[in-house]
C-alpha cells in the first residue's frame, strides 16, 4: 500500500538514526518501527516486583487500616482544636 505520511522532525531523526545504525532503507526502518509499535505486548514478560517483609506488629488489624487512619486523624484534629482554646 502506498500512502503519504507527514512525520514530525523528531521521528525523522529517529528513523535516520535507525537507518544508519542498521543500514536499512527508509521503508524498512519505517515498517520495522510500525511493526514494533503495533505488536501486542505481554504484561508478564518476566518483570517481577520485589517484595519485602514490613515487620508489622501482628496486633495491628490491617483489614481495618482505613478505620484506624480515620480515628488517628480525628484524634489529631481534636488535639489541634483543643490547642486553639
C-alpha positions as CSV (number, residue, x, y, z in Angstrom):
1,X,0.0,0.0,0.0
2,X,1.2,3.4,-0.8
3,X,0.3,6.5,1.3
4,X,1.6,9.9,2.2
5,X,2.5,10.4,5.8
6,X,3.7,13.6,7.5
7,X,6.4,12.8,10.1
8,X,7.4,15.1,12.9
9,X,11.1,16.2,12.9
10,X,11.9,14.1,15.9
11,X,10.5,10.9,14.3
12,X,12.5,11.6,11.1
13,X,15.7,12.0,13.3
14,X,14.9,8.6,15.0
15,X,14.3,6.9,11.6
16,X,17.6,8.4,10.2
17,X,19.5,7.1,13.2
18,X,18.0,3.6,12.9
19,X,18.6,3.7,9.1
20,X,22.3,4.5,9.6
21,X,22.9,2.1,12.5
22,X,21.2,-0.9,11.0
23,X,21.9,0.0,7.3
24,X,18.2,-0.1,6.4
25,X,16.3,1.7,3.8
26,X,13.7,4.3,4.8
27,X,10.9,1.8,4.0
28,X,12.5,-1.0,6.1
29,X,13.1,1.2,9.1
30,X,9.6,2.7,9.0
31,X,7.9,-0.7,8.6
32,X,10.0,-2.2,11.4
33,X,9.1,0.7,13.7
34,X,5.4,0.4,13.0
35,X,5.5,-3.4,13.5
36,X,7.2,-3.0,16.8
37,X,4.9,-0.2,17.9
38,X,1.7,-2.2,17.0
39,X,2.9,-5.6,18.2
40,X,1.0,-6.9,21.2
41,X,2.9,-6.6,24.5
42,X,2.9,-9.2,27.1
43,X,2.4,-7.8,30.6
44,X,4.0,-10.9,32.2
45,X,7.2,-10.7,30.2
46,X,9.4,-11.7,33.2
47,X,9.1,-8.5,35.1
48,X,8.8,-9.0,38.8
49,X,8.3,-6.5,41.6
50,X,10.4,-7.3,44.6
51,X,8.6,-7.8,47.9
52,X,9.8,-7.1,51.4
53,X,8.8,-8.0,54.9
54,X,7.4,-4.9,56.5
55,X,7.9,-6.1,60.1
56,X,4.4,-5.2,61.0
57,X,3.1,-5.7,64.5
58,X,0.7,-8.7,64.3
59,X,-1.5,-7.0,66.9
60,X,-2.5,-4.3,64.3
61,X,-5.6,-5.4,62.3
62,X,-4.6,-4.4,58.7
63,X,-8.1,-5.2,57.4
64,X,-9.3,-2.2,59.3
65,X,-6.4,0.1,58.4
66,X,-8.7,2.9,56.9
67,X,-10.8,3.0,60.0
68,X,-7.6,3.2,62.2
69,X,-6.3,6.0,59.9
70,X,-9.6,7.9,60.3
71,X,-9.5,7.6,64.0
72,X,-6.0,8.8,64.2
73,X,-6.9,11.8,62.0
74,X,-9.9,12.5,64.2
75,X,-7.7,12.4,67.3
76,X,-5.2,14.8,65.7
77,X,-7.9,17.3,64.7
78,X,-9.4,17.2,68.2
79,X,-6.0,17.9,69.6
80,X,-5.4,20.9,67.3
81,X,-8.9,22.3,68.1
82,X,-8.2,21.9,71.9
83,X,-4.9,23.7,71.5
84,X,-6.6,26.8,69.9
85,X,-8.7,27.4,73.1
